[in-house]
Amino acid sequence: MEENNVPKFYTVEEISKILRLSRSKTYELVCSSECPFLALKIGRRICIPENSFLEWYHSLAEDVSTEETKNE
């Protein structure tokens, strides 16, 4: 398998930096039953698939632009 085809996973720390949340708040989000993206617990580690997170993250931008359009 080529390295380019290997799925990328984010850590909770990486997600906290992207979202600019504290590490503890990010763990709360990721471990909640209402987490809007896939979070896999593998042993003691939590891995977030890049495609699942980015799909959710980009949908936020779409929601914001839709709201701005409605308000004009």
Backbone torsions as a table, in degrees:
resi	resn	phi	psi	omega
1	MET	NA	130.8	179.3
2	GLU	-72.5	150.2	-179.6
3	GLU	-61.7	-31.9	-179.7
4	ASN	-66.4	-23.3	-178.3
5	ASN	-91.6	-4.0	-179.7
6	VAL	-78.4	126.2	-179.9
7	PRO	-63.8	144.7	178.9
8	LYS	-95.2	142.4	176.9
9	PHE	-122.0	141.4	173.6
10	TYR	-95.8	153.0	171.0
11	THR	-92.9	167.6	176.5
12	VAL	-61.5	-37.2	179.7
13	GLU	-63.2	-41.6	178.9
14	GLU	-65.6	-41.0	178.2
15	ILE	-64.1	-39.8	-179.6
16	SER	-63.7	-35.7	177.6
17	LYS	-69.2	-42.2	179.9
18	ILE	-63.1	-45.1	-177.0
19	LEU	-84.5	-7.9	-176.7
20	ARG	55.5	46.7	175.5
21	LEU	-113.6	158.5	175.0
22	SER	-67.6	159.4	179.7
23	ARG	-60.6	-41.5	-178.6
24	SER	-67.4	-39.4	177.4
25	LYS	-65.7	-37.1	179.1
26	THR	-67.0	-41.3	175.9
27	TYR	-61.9	-40.0	177.5
28	GLU	-59.0	-46.2	180.0
29	LEU	-62.3	-50.9	-174.6
30	VAL	-66.4	-33.3	-177.5
31	CYS	-89.5	-6.9	-179.1
32	SER	-77.8	156.5	177.9
33	SER	-72.5	-12.3	-179.4
34	GLU	-101.1	16.4	179.8
35	CYS	-60.7	126.4	-174.0
36	PRO	-78.3	-2.2	177.9
37	PHE	-136.5	164.9	-177.0
38	LEU	-72.1	131.9	175.3
39	ALA	-132.7	119.8	-177.1
40	LEU	-102.6	127.8	175.4
41	LYS	-96.2	117.8	-179.6
42	ILE	-120.4	102.8	-172.6
43	GLY	65.4	-121.9	178.3
44	ARG	-96.7	-4.4	-177.7
45	ARG	-94.0	149.5	172.6
46	ILE	-115.0	124.8	-179.0
47	CYS	-118.0	133.2	-179.5
48	ILE	-114.0	115.2	179.0
49	PRO	-61.8	133.1	-177.3
50	GLU	-55.9	-46.1	-175.9
51	ASN	-64.4	-37.9	178.5
52	SER	-65.9	-46.3	180.0
53	PHE	-64.8	-47.4	-176.8
54	LEU	-65.7	-35.1	176.6
55	GLU	-60.2	-47.4	177.8
56	TRP	-64.2	-46.0	-177.2
57	TYR	-60.0	-44.6	179.4
58	HIS	-69.8	-29.7	177.3
59	SER	-66.1	-28.1	176.3
60	LEU	-63.6	-43.0	179.6
61	ALA	-64.5	-38.1	177.8
62	GLU	-65.3	-40.8	178.4
63	ASP	-62.1	-41.4	-179.6
64	VAL	-66.0	-44.8	-178.5
65	SER	-67.9	-34.0	176.7
66	THR	-65.4	-43.1	178.4
67	GLU	-63.5	-41.0	179.8
68	GLU	-64.6	-38.5	178.9
69	THR	-65.3	-40.2	179.0
70	LYS	-64.7	-33.7	-176.3
71	ASN	-80.3	-8.3	-178.3
72	GLU	-84.0	NA	NA
